[in-house]
Structures are given as C-alpha cells and as structure tokens.
Amino acid sequence: MAGKDLYGVQAFILDRLGKLIQGRFWTCKNADEARKLAEGRVNGGYATGAAAFYRTGAGEFDEGEAVTIATYGQVPAGIVDALPF
C-alpha cells in the first residue's frame, strides 16, 4: 500500500496532581486543519497544550516518524524538540 501523510492533533492535560499527561487524539485532513484544531483546543481551555503533527505511512502500521508541525500551550519537551525548524 502506498504511503500518504497522516495528520493529527495530540492534546495534553494536567492530571489531579498537576502532572502533564496525554489527553485526547484527533485525526485531521491536512496540516492547516491540525494547526487550527490544536490552537482551538488550547485557546478554548479544553487542553493545557496541544501538538499538531504529521506522519507518512499507510495507516495500518507506525511506519513513519511523527513530525511536529506546531505546538500550543504547555507540551512535553520532546514534542517541541521534534519541530522541523
């Protein structure tokens, strides 16, 4: 199966002890939709932080490495380090 770019948003929230943990994940149609959704989740107060990213793959297996497109709010350091610029 030919590879294609898969876009998504990973939200991050604070648990009851104040530790940053993974929240909900959303799939998106393109990079622009992923950026807007990530920004909206943080600005709307639904998440402490969010990262928009893409990965090249067939969708059945984790074939490609995730590349962070943009981050908003508070996200783990490893996510920010994955920004391509």
PyMOL Python script that loads the backbone (N, CA, C, O; Angstrom):
from pymol import cmd

cmd.read_pdbstr("""\
ATOM      1  N   MET A   1       0.839  -1.175   0.000  1.00  0.00           N
ATOM      2  CA  MET A   1       0.000   0.000   0.000  1.00  0.00           C
ATOM      3  C   MET A   1       0.886   1.241   0.000  1.00  0.00           C
ATOM      4  O   MET A   1       1.847   1.315   0.766  1.00  0.00           O
ATOM      5  N   ALA A   2       0.580   2.187  -0.829  1.00  0.00           N
ATOM      6  CA  ALA A   2       1.378   3.413  -0.938  1.00  0.00           C
ATOM      7  C   ALA A   2       1.205   4.275   0.298  1.00  0.00           C
ATOM      8  O   ALA A   2       0.125   4.329   0.887  1.00  0.00           O
ATOM      9  N   GLY A   3       2.284   4.950   0.686  1.00  0.00           N
ATOM     10  CA  GLY A   3       2.228   5.805   1.860  1.00  0.00           C
ATOM     11  C   GLY A   3       1.561   7.133   1.562  1.00  0.00           C
ATOM     12  O   GLY A   3       1.539   7.596   0.422  1.00  0.00           O
ATOM     13  N   LYS A   4       1.022   7.733   2.602  1.00  0.00           N
ATOM     14  CA  LYS A   4       0.441   9.064   2.484  1.00  0.00           C
ATOM     15  C   LYS A   4       0.664   9.782   3.803  1.00  0.00           C
ATOM     16  O   LYS A   4       0.950   9.154   4.822  1.00  0.00           O
ATOM     17  N   ASP A   5       0.531  11.095   3.777  1.00  0.00           N
ATOM     18  CA  ASP A   5       0.701  11.858   5.006  1.00  0.00           C
ATOM     19  C   ASP A   5      -0.562  11.761   5.850  1.00  0.00           C
ATOM     20  O   ASP A   5      -1.670  11.974   5.358  1.00  0.00           O
ATOM     21  N   LEU A   6      -0.383  11.437   7.122  1.00  0.00           N
ATOM     22  CA  LEU A   6      -1.472  11.355   8.082  1.00  0.00           C
ATOM     23  C   LEU A   6      -1.294  12.506   9.063  1.00  0.00           C
ATOM     24  O   LEU A   6      -0.214  12.673   9.628  1.00  0.00           O
ATOM     25  N   TYR A   7      -2.331  13.297   9.270  1.00  0.00           N
ATOM     26  CA  TYR A   7      -2.264  14.470  10.134  1.00  0.00           C
ATOM     27  C   TYR A   7      -3.071  14.225  11.401  1.00  0.00           C
ATOM     28  O   TYR A   7      -4.082  13.524  11.381  1.00  0.00           O
ATOM     29  N   GLY A   8      -2.612  14.811  12.504  1.00  0.00           N
ATOM     30  CA  GLY A   8      -3.328  14.638  13.755  1.00  0.00           C
ATOM     31  C   GLY A   8      -2.967  15.689  14.779  1.00  0.00           C
ATOM     32  O   GLY A   8      -2.042  16.482  14.602  1.00  0.00           O
ATOM     33  N   VAL A   9      -3.735  15.665  15.860  1.00  0.00           N
ATOM     34  CA  VAL A   9      -3.513  16.557  16.997  1.00  0.00           C
ATOM     35  C   VAL A   9      -3.511  15.715  18.262  1.00  0.00           C
ATOM     36  O   VAL A   9      -4.419  14.914  18.487  1.00  0.00           O
ATOM     37  N   GLN A  10      -2.489  15.900  19.084  1.00  0.00           N
ATOM     38  CA  GLN A  10      -2.422  15.268  20.395  1.00  0.00           C
ATOM     39  C   GLN A  10      -2.570  16.355  21.441  1.00  0.00           C
ATOM     40  O   GLN A  10      -1.776  17.294  21.492  1.00  0.00           O
ATOM     41  N   ALA A  11      -3.594  16.222  22.276  1.00  0.00           N
ATOM     42  CA  ALA A  11      -3.803  17.181  23.361  1.00  0.00           C
ATOM     43  C   ALA A  11      -3.062  16.706  24.607  1.00  0.00           C
ATOM     44  O   ALA A  11      -2.815  15.513  24.781  1.00  0.00           O
ATOM     45  N   PHE A  12      -2.718  17.645  25.459  1.00  0.00           N
ATOM     46  CA  PHE A  12      -2.087  17.358  26.743  1.00  0.00           C
ATOM     47  C   PHE A  12      -2.867  18.081  27.828  1.00  0.00           C
ATOM     48  O   PHE A  12      -3.259  19.236  27.663  1.00  0.00           O
ATOM     49  N   ILE A  13      -3.087  17.388  28.940  1.00  0.00           N
ATOM     50  CA  ILE A  13      -3.844  17.945  30.056  1.00  0.00           C
ATOM     51  C   ILE A  13      -3.054  17.740  31.345  1.00  0.00           C
ATOM     52  O   ILE A  13      -2.079  16.989  31.373  1.00  0.00           O
ATOM     53  N   LEU A  14      -3.476  18.404  32.393  1.00  0.00           N
ATOM     54  CA  LEU A  14      -2.860  18.215  33.705  1.00  0.00           C
ATOM     55  C   LEU A  14      -3.709  17.239  34.501  1.00  0.00           C
ATOM     56  O   LEU A  14      -4.931  17.376  34.559  1.00  0.00           O
ATOM     57  N   ASP A  15      -3.062  16.249  35.118  1.00  0.00           N
ATOM     58  CA  ASP A  15      -3.812  15.337  35.978  1.00  0.00           C
ATOM     59  C   ASP A  15      -4.077  16.019  37.316  1.00  0.00           C
ATOM     60  O   ASP A  15      -3.693  17.173  37.507  1.00  0.00           O
ATOM     61  N   ARG A  16      -4.719  15.328  38.232  1.00  0.00           N
ATOM     62  CA  ARG A  16      -5.110  15.953  39.508  1.00  0.00           C
ATOM     63  C   ARG A  16      -3.918  16.350  40.378  1.00  0.00           C
ATOM     64  O   ARG A  16      -4.067  17.117  41.329  1.00  0.00           O
ATOM     65  N   LEU A  17      -2.729  15.823  40.047  1.00  0.00           N
ATOM     66  CA  LEU A  17      -1.518  16.192  40.778  1.00  0.00           C
ATOM     67  C   LEU A  17      -0.725  17.288  40.068  1.00  0.00           C
ATOM     68  O   LEU A  17       0.335  17.700  40.539  1.00  0.00           O
ATOM     69  N   GLY A  18      -1.247  17.756  38.929  1.00  0.00           N
ATOM     70  CA  GLY A  18      -0.579  18.812  38.182  1.00  0.00           C
ATOM     71  C   GLY A  18       0.465  18.325  37.200  1.00  0.00           C
ATOM     72  O   GLY A  18       1.233  19.123  36.663  1.00  0.00           O
ATOM     73  N   LYS A  19       0.504  17.014  36.956  1.00  0.00           N
ATOM     74  CA  LYS A  19       1.463  16.437  36.005  1.00  0.00           C
ATOM     75  C   LYS A  19       0.867  16.477  34.598  1.00  0.00           C
ATOM     76  O   LYS A  19      -0.312  16.177  34.407  1.00  0.00           O
ATOM     77  N   LEU A  20       1.687  16.851  33.619  1.00  0.00           N
ATOM     78  CA  LEU A  20       1.256  16.916  32.224  1.00  0.00           C
ATOM     79  C   LEU A  20       1.159  15.501  31.652  1.00  0.00           C
ATOM     80  O   LEU A  20       2.136  14.752  31.662  1.00  0.00           O
ATOM     81  N   ILE A  21      -0.034  15.140  31.152  1.00  0.00           N
ATOM     82  CA  ILE A  21      -0.259  13.810  30.584  1.00  0.00           C
ATOM     83  C   ILE A  21      -0.951  13.934  29.230  1.00  0.00           C
ATOM     84  O   ILE A  21      -1.502  14.982  28.895  1.00  0.00           O
ATOM     85  N   GLN A  22      -0.913  12.849  28.457  1.00  0.00           N
ATOM     86  CA  GLN A  22      -1.596  12.837  27.168  1.00  0.00           C
ATOM     87  C   GLN A  22      -3.098  12.882  27.379  1.00  0.00           C
ATOM     88  O   GLN A  22      -3.648  12.229  28.266  1.00  0.00           O
ATOM     89  N   GLY A  23      -3.739  13.670  26.537  1.00  0.00           N
ATOM     90  CA  GLY A  23      -5.190  13.732  26.528  1.00  0.00           C
ATOM     91  C   GLY A  23      -5.704  13.073  25.263  1.00  0.00           C
ATOM     92  O   GLY A  23      -5.160  12.070  24.803  1.00  0.00           O
ATOM     93  N   ARG A  24      -6.743  13.640  24.716  1.00  0.00           N
ATOM     94  CA  ARG A  24      -7.397  13.099  23.529  1.00  0.00           C
ATOM     95  C   ARG A  24      -6.549  13.303  22.267  1.00  0.00           C
ATOM     96  O   ARG A  24      -5.725  14.213  22.181  1.00  0.00           O
ATOM     97  N   PHE A  25      -6.786  12.420  21.295  1.00  0.00           N
ATOM     98  CA  PHE A  25      -6.132  12.497  19.989  1.00  0.00           C
ATOM     99  C   PHE A  25      -7.203  12.654  18.916  1.00  0.00           C
ATOM    100  O   PHE A  25      -8.252  12.014  18.980  1.00  0.00           O
ATOM    101  N   TRP A  26      -6.936  13.510  17.928  1.00  0.00           N
ATOM    102  CA  TRP A  26      -7.854  13.708  16.800  1.00  0.00           C
ATOM    103  C   TRP A  26      -7.088  13.519  15.502  1.00  0.00           C
ATOM    104  O   TRP A  26      -5.932  13.930  15.401  1.00  0.00           O
ATOM    105  N   THR A  27      -7.714  12.903  14.511  1.00  0.00           N
ATOM    106  CA  THR A  27      -7.139  12.850  13.171  1.00  0.00           C
ATOM    107  C   THR A  27      -7.661  14.045  12.384  1.00  0.00           C
ATOM    108  O   THR A  27      -8.767  14.524  12.634  1.00  0.00           O
ATOM    109  N   CYS A  28      -6.874  14.519  11.447  1.00  0.00           N
ATOM    110  CA  CYS A  28      -7.219  15.702  10.653  1.00  0.00           C
ATOM    111  C   CYS A  28      -6.977  15.419   9.175  1.00  0.00           C
ATOM    112  O   CYS A  28      -6.261  14.484   8.818  1.00  0.00           O
ATOM    113  N   LYS A  29      -7.588  16.245   8.318  1.00  0.00           N
ATOM    114  CA  LYS A  29      -7.468  16.074   6.870  1.00  0.00           C
ATOM    115  C   LYS A  29      -6.178  16.648   6.306  1.00  0.00           C
ATOM    116  O   LYS A  29      -5.654  16.147   5.311  1.00  0.00           O
ATOM    117  N   ASN A  30      -5.658  17.709   6.947  1.00  0.00           N
ATOM    118  CA  ASN A  30      -4.460  18.366   6.424  1.00  0.00           C
ATOM    119  C   ASN A  30      -3.770  19.148   7.539  1.00  0.00           C
ATOM    120  O   ASN A  30      -4.264  19.213   8.664  1.00  0.00           O
ATOM    121  N   ALA A  31      -2.632  19.736   7.215  1.00  0.00           N
ATOM    122  CA  ALA A  31      -1.833  20.456   8.210  1.00  0.00           C
ATOM    123  C   ALA A  31      -2.563  21.677   8.751  1.00  0.00           C
ATOM    124  O   ALA A  31      -2.488  21.963   9.946  1.00  0.00           O
ATOM    125  N   ASP A  32      -3.261  22.393   7.894  1.00  0.00           N
ATOM    126  CA  ASP A  32      -3.971  23.593   8.328  1.00  0.00           C
ATOM    127  C   ASP A  32      -5.067  23.246   9.331  1.00  0.00           C
ATOM    128  O   ASP A  32      -5.227  23.932  10.340  1.00  0.00           O
ATOM    129  N   GLU A  33      -5.815  22.191   9.056  1.00  0.00           N
ATOM    130  CA  GLU A  33      -6.857  21.753   9.986  1.00  0.00           C
ATOM    131  C   GLU A  33      -6.241  21.329  11.321  1.00  0.00           C
ATOM    132  O   GLU A  33      -6.795  21.624  12.380  1.00  0.00           O
ATOM    133  N   ALA A  34      -5.106  20.642  11.276  1.00  0.00           N
ATOM    134  CA  ALA A  34      -4.436  20.198  12.501  1.00  0.00           C
ATOM    135  C   ALA A  34      -3.974  21.391  13.337  1.00  0.00           C
ATOM    136  O   ALA A  34      -4.159  21.404  14.554  1.00  0.00           O
ATOM    137  N   ARG A  35      -3.378  22.387  12.693  1.00  0.00           N
ATOM    138  CA  ARG A  35      -2.933  23.586  13.426  1.00  0.00           C
ATOM    139  C   ARG A  35      -4.113  24.311  14.066  1.00  0.00           C
ATOM    140  O   ARG A  35      -4.046  24.701  15.232  1.00  0.00           O
ATOM    141  N   LYS A  36      -5.183  24.489  13.313  1.00  0.00           N
ATOM    142  CA  LYS A  36      -6.361  25.202  13.827  1.00  0.00           C
ATOM    143  C   LYS A  36      -7.003  24.457  14.988  1.00  0.00           C
ATOM    144  O   LYS A  36      -7.398  25.071  15.980  1.00  0.00           O
ATOM    145  N   LEU A  37      -7.109  23.144  14.872  1.00  0.00           N
ATOM    146  CA  LEU A  37      -7.702  22.352  15.941  1.00  0.00           C
ATOM    147  C   LEU A  37      -6.846  22.409  17.200  1.00  0.00           C
ATOM    148  O   LEU A  37      -7.372  22.595  18.297  1.00  0.00           O
ATOM    149  N   ALA A  38      -5.536  22.252  17.053  1.00  0.00           N
ATOM    150  CA  ALA A  38      -4.636  22.300  18.212  1.00  0.00           C
ATOM    151  C   ALA A  38      -4.722  23.656  18.906  1.00  0.00           C
ATOM    152  O   ALA A  38      -4.834  23.725  20.130  1.00  0.00           O
ATOM    153  N   GLU A  39      -4.672  24.721  18.132  1.00  0.00           N
ATOM    154  CA  GLU A  39      -4.757  26.065  18.702  1.00  0.00           C
ATOM    155  C   GLU A  39      -6.107  26.286  19.374  1.00  0.00           C
ATOM    156  O   GLU A  39      -6.173  26.870  20.456  1.00  0.00           O
ATOM    157  N   GLY A  40      -7.172  25.829  18.749  1.00  0.00           N
ATOM    158  CA  GLY A  40      -8.513  25.997  19.305  1.00  0.00           C
ATOM    159  C   GLY A  40      -8.722  25.247  20.606  1.00  0.00           C
ATOM    160  O   GLY A  40      -9.398  25.745  21.506  1.00  0.00           O
ATOM    161  N   ARG A  41      -8.153  24.060  20.716  1.00  0.00           N
ATOM    162  CA  ARG A  41      -8.287  23.274  21.952  1.00  0.00           C
ATOM    163  C   ARG A  41      -7.629  23.998  23.129  1.00  0.00           C
ATOM    164  O   ARG A  41      -8.162  24.001  24.239  1.00  0.00           O
ATOM    165  N   VAL A  42      -6.477  24.607  22.880  1.00  0.00           N
ATOM    166  CA  VAL A  42      -5.761  25.318  23.944  1.00  0.00           C
ATOM    167  C   VAL A  42      -6.440  26.649  24.245  1.00  0.00           C
ATOM    168  O   VAL A  42      -6.710  26.959  25.406  1.00  0.00           O
ATOM    169  N   ASN A  43      -6.716  27.435  23.213  1.00  0.00           N
ATOM    170  CA  ASN A  43      -7.345  28.744  23.425  1.00  0.00           C
ATOM    171  C   ASN A  43      -8.735  28.628  24.032  1.00  0.00           C
ATOM    172  O   ASN A  43      -9.175  29.526  24.750  1.00  0.00           O
ATOM    173  N   GLY A  44      -9.433  27.527  23.750  1.00  0.00           N
ATOM    174  CA  GLY A  44     -10.763  27.310  24.304  1.00  0.00           C
ATOM    175  C   GLY A  44     -10.747  26.754  25.720  1.00  0.00           C
ATOM    176  O   GLY A  44     -11.801  26.605  26.337  1.00  0.00           O
ATOM    177  N   GLY A  45      -9.557  26.444  26.244  1.00  0.00           N
ATOM    178  CA  GLY A  45      -9.447  25.941  27.605  1.00  0.00           C
ATOM    179  C   GLY A  45      -9.722  24.450  27.752  1.00  0.00           C
ATOM    180  O   GLY A  45      -9.858  23.957  28.871  1.00  0.00           O
ATOM    181  N   TYR A  46      -9.807  23.727  26.638  1.00  0.00           N
ATOM    182  CA  TYR A  46     -10.079  22.293  26.695  1.00  0.00           C
ATOM    183  C   TYR A  46      -8.824  21.471  26.946  1.00  0.00           C
ATOM    184  O   TYR A  46      -8.912  20.311  27.348  1.00  0.00           O
ATOM    185  N   ALA A  47      -7.655  22.063  26.710  1.00  0.00           N
ATOM    186  CA  ALA A  47      -6.388  21.362  26.895  1.00  0.00           C
ATOM    187  C   ALA A  47      -5.339  22.349  27.393  1.00  0.00           C
ATOM    188  O   ALA A  47      -5.387  23.536  27.067  1.00  0.00           O
ATOM    189  N   THR A  48      -4.398  21.853  28.179  1.00  0.00           N
ATOM    190  CA  THR A  48      -3.279  22.670  28.648  1.00  0.00           C
ATOM    191  C   THR A  48      -2.313  22.947  27.507  1.00  0.00           C
ATOM    192  O   THR A  48      -1.713  24.019  27.430  1.00  0.00           O
ATOM    193  N   GLY A  49      -2.171  21.967  26.621  1.00  0.00           N
ATOM    194  CA  GLY A  49      -1.305  22.099  25.460  1.00  0.00           C
ATOM    195  C   GLY A  49      -1.767  21.165  24.365  1.00  0.00           C
ATOM    196  O   GLY A  49      -2.549  20.246  24.608  1.00  0.00           O
ATOM    197  N   ALA A  50      -1.284  21.402  23.158  1.00  0.00           N
ATOM    198  CA  ALA A  50      -1.626  20.532  22.031  1.00  0.00           C
ATOM    199  C   ALA A  50      -0.532  20.620  20.979  1.00  0.00           C
ATOM    200  O   ALA A  50       0.113  21.656  20.814  1.00  0.00           O
ATOM    201  N   ALA A  51      -0.338  19.522  20.278  1.00  0.00           N
ATOM    202  CA  ALA A  51       0.652  19.466  19.205  1.00  0.00           C
ATOM    203  C   ALA A  51      -0.012  18.974  17.930  1.00  0.00           C
ATOM    204  O   ALA A  51      -0.703  17.955  17.928  1.00  0.00           O
ATOM    205  N   ALA A  52       0.205  19.708  16.847  1.00  0.00           N
ATOM    206  CA  ALA A  52      -0.237  19.283  15.518  1.00  0.00           C
ATOM    207  C   ALA A  52       0.954  18.604  14.859  1.00  0.00           C
ATOM    208  O   ALA A  52       2.076  19.102  14.948  1.00  0.00           O
ATOM    209  N   PHE A  53       0.723  17.467  14.196  1.00  0.00           N
ATOM    210  CA  PHE A  53       1.831  16.742  13.597  1.00  0.00           C
ATOM    211  C   PHE A  53       1.387  15.977  12.363  1.00  0.00           C
ATOM    212  O   PHE A  53       0.194  15.871  12.080  1.00  0.00           O
ATOM    213  N   TYR A  54       2.357  15.448  11.633  1.00  0.00           N
ATOM    214  CA  TYR A  54       2.058  14.539  10.534  1.00  0.00           C
ATOM    215  C   TYR A  54       3.037  13.378  10.552  1.00  0.00           C
ATOM    216  O   TYR A  54       4.122  13.445  11.129  1.00  0.00           O
ATOM    217  N   ARG A  55       2.605  12.315   9.897  1.00  0.00           N
ATOM    218  CA  ARG A  55       3.433  11.118   9.756  1.00  0.00           C
ATOM    219  C   ARG A  55       3.140  10.538   8.378  1.00  0.00           C
ATOM    220  O   ARG A  55       1.985  10.507   7.954  1.00  0.00           O
ATOM    221  N   THR A  56       4.165  10.080   7.679  1.00  0.00           N
ATOM    222  CA  THR A  56       3.969   9.420   6.395  1.00  0.00           C
ATOM    223  C   THR A  56       3.855   7.927   6.639  1.00  0.00           C
ATOM    224  O   THR A  56       4.707   7.333   7.301  1.00  0.00           O
ATOM    225  N   GLY A  57       2.803   7.320   6.106  1.00  0.00           N
ATOM    226  CA  GLY A  57       2.612   5.887   6.283  1.00  0.00           C
ATOM    227  C   GLY A  57       1.321   5.430   5.651  1.00  0.00           C
ATOM    228  O   GLY A  57       0.554   6.235   5.123  1.00  0.00           O
ATOM    229  N   ALA A  58       1.084   4.139   5.705  1.00  0.00           N
ATOM    230  CA  ALA A  58      -0.099   3.548   5.101  1.00  0.00           C
ATOM    231  C   ALA A  58      -1.298   3.594   6.031  1.00  0.00           C
ATOM    232  O   ALA A  58      -2.423   3.360   5.590  1.00  0.00           O
ATOM    233  N   GLY A  59      -1.086   3.889   7.301  1.00  0.00           N
ATOM    234  CA  GLY A  59      -2.181   3.942   8.245  1.00  0.00           C
ATOM    235  C   GLY A  59      -2.385   2.658   9.028  1.00  0.00           C
ATOM    236  O   GLY A  59      -3.042   2.673  10.069  1.00  0.00           O
ATOM    237  N   GLU A  60      -1.837   1.547   8.552  1.00  0.00           N
ATOM    238  CA  GLU A  60      -2.016   0.276   9.236  1.00  0.00           C
ATOM    239  C   GLU A  60      -0.929   0.023  10.275  1.00  0.00           C
ATOM    240  O   GLU A  60      -1.153  -0.682  11.259  1.00  0.00           O
ATOM    241  N   PHE A  61       0.236   0.597  10.053  1.00  0.00           N
ATOM    242  CA  PHE A  61       1.371   0.396  10.944  1.00  0.00           C
ATOM    243  C   PHE A  61       2.020   1.744  11.212  1.00  0.00           C
ATOM    244  O   PHE A  61       1.846   2.683  10.436  1.00  0.00           O
ATOM    245  N   ASP A  62       2.752   1.844  12.283  1.00  0.00           N
ATOM    246  CA  ASP A  62       3.514   3.064  12.575  1.00  0.00           C
ATOM    247  C   ASP A  62       4.774   3.059  11.721  1.00  0.00           C
ATOM    248  O   ASP A  62       5.846   2.677  12.189  1.00  0.00           O
ATOM    249  N   GLU A  63       4.644   3.483  10.470  1.00  0.00           N
ATOM    250  CA  GLU A  63       5.754   3.391   9.528  1.00  0.00           C
ATOM    251  C   GLU A  63       6.696   4.574   9.581  1.00  0.00           C
ATOM    252  O   GLU A  63       7.914   4.398   9.529  1.00  0.00           O
ATOM    253  N   GLY A  64       6.156   5.770   9.684  1.00  0.00           N
ATOM    254  CA  GLY A  64       6.998   6.952   9.636  1.00  0.00           C
ATOM    255  C   GLY A  64       7.129   7.608  10.991  1.00  0.00           C
ATOM    256  O   GLY A  64       6.305   7.406  11.883  1.00  0.00           O
ATOM    257  N   GLU A  65       8.173   8.393  11.130  1.00  0.00           N
ATOM    258  CA  GLU A  65       8.374   9.142  12.362  1.00  0.00           C
ATOM    259  C   GLU A  65       7.473  10.370  12.346  1.00  0.00           C
ATOM    260  O   GLU A  65       7.365  11.048  11.325  1.00  0.00           O
ATOM    261  N   ALA A  66       6.830  10.658  13.466  1.00  0.00           N
ATOM    262  CA  ALA A  66       5.959  11.826  13.554  1.00  0.00           C
ATOM    263  C   ALA A  66       6.799  13.099  13.519  1.00  0.00           C
ATOM    264  O   ALA A  66       7.836  13.190  14.176  1.00  0.00           O
ATOM    265  N   VAL A  67       6.339  14.072  12.748  1.00  0.00           N
ATOM    266  CA  VAL A  67       6.994  15.371  12.647  1.00  0.00           C
ATOM    267  C   VAL A  67       6.033  16.413  13.197  1.00  0.00           C
ATOM    268  O   VAL A  67       4.909  16.541  12.712  1.00  0.00           O
ATOM    269  N   THR A  68       6.464  17.152  14.199  1.00  0.00           N
ATOM    270  CA  THR A  68       5.622  18.173  14.807  1.00  0.00           C
ATOM    271  C   THR A  68       5.520  19.374  13.877  1.00  0.00           C
ATOM    272  O   THR A  68       6.533  19.901  13.417  1.00  0.00           O
ATOM    273  N   ILE A  69       4.290  19.805  13.604  1.00  0.00           N
ATOM    274  CA  ILE A  69       4.036  20.969  12.756  1.00  0.00           C
ATOM    275  C   ILE A  69       4.005  22.232  13.607  1.00  0.00           C
ATOM    276  O   ILE A  69       4.620  23.240  13.261  1.00  0.00           O
ATOM    277  N   ALA A  70       3.279  22.166  14.731  1.00  0.00           N
ATOM    278  CA  ALA A  70       3.136  23.328  15.611  1.00  0.00           C
ATOM    279  C   ALA A  70       2.728  22.860  16.995  1.00  0.00           C
ATOM    280  O   ALA A  70       2.097  21.813  17.145  1.00  0.00           O
ATOM    281  N   THR A  71       3.089  23.637  18.004  1.00  0.00           N
ATOM    282  CA  THR A  71       2.655  23.359  19.371  1.00  0.00           C
ATOM    283  C   THR A  71       2.004  24.602  19.950  1.00  0.00           C
ATOM    284  O   THR A  71       2.328  25.728  19.571  1.00  0.00           O
ATOM    285  N   TYR A  72       1.081  24.379  20.874  1.00  0.00           N
ATOM    286  CA  TYR A  72       0.365  25.467  21.543  1.00  0.00           C
ATOM    287  C   TYR A  72       0.273  25.124  23.018  1.00  0.00           C
ATOM    288  O   TYR A  72       0.037  23.971  23.379  1.00  0.00           O
ATOM    289  N   GLY A  73       0.458  26.115  23.864  1.00  0.00           N
ATOM    290  CA  GLY A  73       0.370  25.891  25.296  1.00  0.00           C
ATOM    291  C   GLY A  73       1.540  25.082  25.815  1.00  0.00           C
ATOM    292  O   GLY A  73       2.642  25.138  25.270  1.00  0.00           O
ATOM    293  N   GLN A  74       1.288  24.325  26.877  1.00  0.00           N
ATOM    294  CA  GLN A  74       2.322  23.540  27.551  1.00  0.00           C
ATOM    295  C   GLN A  74       2.337  22.118  26.986  1.00  0.00           C
ATOM    296  O   GLN A  74       1.341  21.399  27.067  1.00  0.00           O
ATOM    297  N   VAL A  75       3.471  21.723  26.416  1.00  0.00           N
ATOM    298  CA  VAL A  75       3.638  20.366  25.875  1.00  0.00           C
ATOM    299  C   VAL A  75       4.971  19.798  26.368  1.00  0.00           C
ATOM    300  O   VAL A  75       5.856  20.562  26.755  1.00  0.00           O
ATOM    301  N   PRO A  76       5.127  18.473  26.360  1.00  0.00           N
ATOM    302  CA  PRO A  76       6.397  17.883  26.787  1.00  0.00           C
ATOM    303  C   PRO A  76       7.565  18.364  25.925  1.00  0.00           C
ATOM    304  O   PRO A  76       7.395  18.645  24.739  1.00  0.00           O
ATOM    305  N   ALA A  77       8.734  18.454  26.522  1.00  0.00           N
ATOM    306  CA  ALA A  77       9.926  18.956  25.829  1.00  0.00           C
ATOM    307  C   ALA A  77      10.238  18.171  24.563  1.00  0.00           C
ATOM    308  O   ALA A  77      10.652  18.769  23.570  1.00  0.00           O
ATOM    309  N   GLY A  78      10.059  16.877  24.562  1.00  0.00           N
ATOM    310  CA  GLY A  78      10.348  16.056  23.390  1.00  0.00           C
ATOM    311  C   GLY A  78       9.501  16.422  22.189  1.00  0.00           C
ATOM    312  O   GLY A  78       9.930  16.244  21.049  1.00  0.00           O
ATOM    313  N   ILE A  79       8.311  16.928  22.429  1.00  0.00           N
ATOM    314  CA  ILE A  79       7.421  17.346  21.342  1.00  0.00           C
ATOM    315  C   ILE A  79       7.967  18.612  20.697  1.00  0.00           C
ATOM    316  O   ILE A  79       8.014  18.712  19.471  1.00  0.00           O
ATOM    317  N   VAL A  80       8.373  19.559  21.496  1.00  0.00           N
ATOM    318  CA  VAL A  80       8.930  20.811  20.978  1.00  0.00           C
ATOM    319  C   VAL A  80      10.229  20.531  20.231  1.00  0.00           C
ATOM    320  O   VAL A  80      10.497  21.147  19.199  1.00  0.00           O
ATOM    321  N   ASP A  81      11.030  19.613  20.742  1.00  0.00           N
ATOM    322  CA  ASP A  81      12.300  19.265  20.104  1.00  0.00           C
ATOM    323  C   ASP A  81      12.101  18.637  18.727  1.00  0.00           C
ATOM    324  O   ASP A  81      13.029  18.630  17.917  1.00  0.00           O
ATOM    325  N   ALA A  82      10.915  18.112  18.447  1.00  0.00           N
ATOM    326  CA  ALA A  82      10.638  17.455  17.168  1.00  0.00           C
ATOM    327  C   ALA A  82      10.205  18.436  16.080  1.00  0.00           C
ATOM    328  O   ALA A  82       9.943  18.029  14.948  1.00  0.00           O
ATOM    329  N   LEU A  83      10.128  19.721  16.415  1.00  0.00           N
ATOM    330  CA  LEU A  83       9.770  20.713  15.399  1.00  0.00           C
ATOM    331  C   LEU A  83      10.836  20.734  14.313  1.00  0.00           C
ATOM    332  O   LEU A  83      12.028  20.675  14.614  1.00  0.00           O
ATOM    333  N   PRO A  84      10.416  20.819  13.045  1.00  0.00           N
ATOM    334  CA  PRO A  84      11.390  20.752  11.956  1.00  0.00           C
ATOM    335  C   PRO A  84      12.165  22.044  11.710  1.00  0.00           C
ATOM    336  O   PRO A  84      12.917  22.109  10.737  1.00  0.00           O
ATOM    337  N   PHE A  85      12.020  23.056  12.528  1.00  0.00           N
ATOM    338  CA  PHE A  85      12.731  24.326  12.329  1.00  0.00           C
ATOM    339  C   PHE A  85      13.239  24.871  13.634  1.00  0.00           C
ATOM    340  O   PHE A  85      13.861  25.933  13.659  1.00  0.00           O
TER     341      PHE A  85
END
""", "prot")
cmd.dss("prot")
cmd.show_as("cartoon", "prot")
cmd.util.cbc("prot")
cmd.orient("prot")
